[in-house]
Amino acid sequence: MNQLQALLNDSLIRTKHVENAAIIDIKERQVCASTFGFNVPPENALNLIHAFYKNLLQVRRGGLYFKEKYYKCVRADEHSIYLQNPDGGLIVVKTKTFILVATYGVGMYPSVCVEAVEKL
């Protein structure tokens, strides 16, 4: 396990604020770390990168598909996107170098998930 995977596990998964998480390297355009069993397909990684750089207004209006599920946009700005569907939600946060994506399930508190991801 590399340091990024350990960070995801220690800061997010063990606190039970999110179900799964992954870190996407923006320059390399690929996932560089993820929690156990959380596979982010390459096309989904590219879609998340493009959501910030080319399609943020479109994501605000029309939501986003991630891993073959539709998520409605609840909040979006230049650094974070918060999306929901009936099964849970998706939090996406961008830094200069990385995009962090995390999922949460029904019964979890979305605001706590957002805070945990943004702090990380």
C-alpha positions as CSV (number, residue, x, y, z in Angstrom):
1,M,0.0,0.0,0.0
2,N,1.4,3.4,-0.9
3,Q,1.3,6.5,1.1
4,L,-1.8,7.9,-0.7
5,Q,-3.7,4.7,-0.2
6,A,-2.8,4.8,3.5
7,L,-4.0,8.5,3.7
8,L,-7.3,7.6,2.1
9,N,-7.8,4.7,4.5
10,D,-6.7,6.6,7.6
11,S,-8.4,9.9,6.9
12,L,-11.6,8.8,5.2
13,I,-12.5,5.2,5.3
14,R,-11.7,4.5,9.0
15,T,-13.7,7.5,10.1
16,K,-16.7,6.0,8.3
17,H,-17.5,9.3,6.6
18,V,-17.2,7.8,3.1
19,E,-17.6,4.4,1.5
20,N,-14.9,4.6,-1.1
21,A,-12.3,7.1,-2.4
22,A,-9.8,7.5,-5.1
23,I,-7.1,10.1,-6.1
24,I,-6.7,11.0,-9.7
25,D,-3.5,12.6,-10.9
26,I,-4.6,15.4,-13.2
27,K,-1.4,15.6,-15.2
28,E,-1.1,11.9,-15.7
29,R,-4.9,11.6,-16.2
30,Q,-5.2,8.4,-14.2
31,V,-6.0,7.1,-10.8
32,C,-2.9,7.0,-8.6
33,A,-4.5,5.6,-5.4
34,S,-7.8,4.2,-4.3
35,T,-9.3,2.4,-1.4
36,F,-9.5,-1.4,-1.5
37,G,-11.9,-2.6,-4.2
38,F,-12.8,0.8,-5.6
39,N,-12.1,0.8,-9.3
40,V,-12.4,4.0,-11.2
41,P,-12.5,3.3,-14.9
42,P,-10.1,5.5,-17.0
43,E,-13.1,7.1,-18.8
44,N,-14.6,8.1,-15.5
45,A,-11.3,9.6,-14.3
46,L,-11.2,11.6,-17.6
47,N,-14.8,12.7,-17.2
48,L,-14.1,14.0,-13.7
49,I,-11.1,16.0,-14.9
50,H,-13.1,17.4,-17.8
51,A,-16.0,18.3,-15.4
52,F,-13.8,20.9,-13.8
53,Y,-12.0,22.2,-16.8
54,K,-14.6,22.1,-19.6
55,N,-18.0,21.1,-18.3
56,L,-18.6,22.6,-14.9
57,L,-21.7,24.6,-16.0
58,Q,-23.0,21.5,-17.8
59,V,-22.5,19.4,-14.6
60,R,-24.4,22.0,-12.6
61,R,-27.3,21.8,-14.9
62,G,-27.4,18.2,-16.0
63,G,-25.5,16.2,-13.4
64,L,-22.9,13.6,-14.1
65,Y,-22.7,9.9,-14.8
66,F,-20.1,8.0,-12.7
67,K,-19.7,4.2,-12.9
68,E,-22.9,3.9,-14.9
69,K,-25.0,5.7,-12.3
70,Y,-26.6,9.2,-12.7
71,Y,-25.9,11.8,-10.1
72,K,-27.7,15.1,-9.8
73,C,-25.6,18.1,-9.0
74,V,-26.4,19.6,-5.6
75,R,-23.4,22.1,-5.4
76,A,-20.5,22.9,-7.7
77,D,-17.7,25.5,-7.8
78,E,-14.2,25.6,-9.2
79,H,-12.9,23.4,-6.5
80,S,-15.7,20.9,-5.6
81,I,-18.7,19.1,-6.9
82,Y,-21.3,17.5,-4.7
83,L,-23.7,15.1,-6.4
84,Q,-26.5,12.8,-5.2
85,N,-28.7,10.0,-6.4
86,P,-31.2,7.7,-4.5
87,D,-28.4,5.3,-3.5
88,G,-26.1,7.9,-2.0
89,G,-23.7,10.5,-3.3
90,L,-20.5,11.5,-4.8
91,I,-18.0,14.2,-3.7
92,V,-15.3,15.4,-6.0
93,V,-12.7,17.9,-4.9
94,K,-9.9,19.4,-7.1
95,T,-6.5,20.7,-6.0
96,K,-3.8,21.9,-8.3
97,T,-2.4,18.4,-8.8
98,F,-5.1,15.9,-7.9
99,I,-8.8,15.2,-8.0
100,L,-10.2,13.3,-5.0
101,V,-13.5,11.4,-5.5
102,A,-15.4,9.8,-2.7
103,T,-18.7,8.0,-2.4
104,Y,-21.1,7.8,0.5
105,G,-24.2,5.7,1.0
106,V,-27.8,6.2,2.1
107,G,-27.8,6.9,5.9
108,M,-24.4,8.6,5.9
109,Y,-24.4,12.3,6.5
110,P,-23.5,14.1,3.2
111,S,-22.2,17.2,5.0
112,V,-19.8,15.2,7.0
113,C,-18.6,13.5,3.9
114,V,-18.0,16.8,2.1
115,E,-16.1,18.2,5.1
116,A,-13.9,15.1,5.4
117,V,-13.0,15.1,1.8
118,E,-12.4,18.8,1.6
119,K,-10.2,18.7,4.7
120,L,-8.1,15.8,3.2
